[in-house]
Amino acid sequence: MKPLLLAAALVLLAPAAAHAQVAAGTLPNTFDDRAARPAAAPAPAPQAAPAAELSPEPASEASEETLREIVAELQAGELDPGRMTDDLAARLSGQTAAMTPVVQGFGALVSVAFLGSRDGLDVFNVIFAAAETQWMIGLTPEGRVSALLFRPAE
């Protein structure tokens, strides 16, 4: 406890010149009077990012089969981390509880269609009874899942 008190005493004894470099300003209290708020400049319209081109290379049979298995595991609430790289398994361990009810809410799997490849990942359009999604999956040469992402279909 003494080192903490000593450090506090040193801060209080610092020369005034060390504190002189602090800048201060005033802002209107916008919580009390809405009319006192400064006029905000209109936000620029968001620019759509150009869609990255998908390569037409065929997906490996393993990526579609693995994706179907992962979807089935998520819908059953039992994602197997053994099929993934250690890094991906660690990243997904904290997210599985949130992902599972989302994927379960999509309903039954209707179809899986390969769209192309991008940055080493195979991209699939996955249609469920209640949602259309896009999934990206990457596999190591040994067949372990190294990347797994999904989002609403574009």
Number of C-alpha atoms within 10 A of each C-alpha: 5 7 8 8 9 10 11 11 11 10 9 9 9 10 10 9 8 8 9 8 8 7 6 5 4 5 7 10 10 11 8 9 9 9 8 11 13 10 7 6 6 6 6 6 6 6 6 6 6 6 7 8 10 14 14 11 12 11 16 11 8 12 22 18 11 18 21 16 14 18 18 17 16 20 21 13 16 13 20 12 15 10 16 19 17 14 10 16 20 12 11 17 11 10 11 16 14 10 16 18 14 13 21 18 14 16 14 16 19 12 13 18 12 20 19 18 20 16 11 12 20 26 25 24 21 23 20 18 12 12 16 17 17 19 20 22 20 22 21 11 8 6 14 19 23 18 18 17 11 16 12 12 13 8
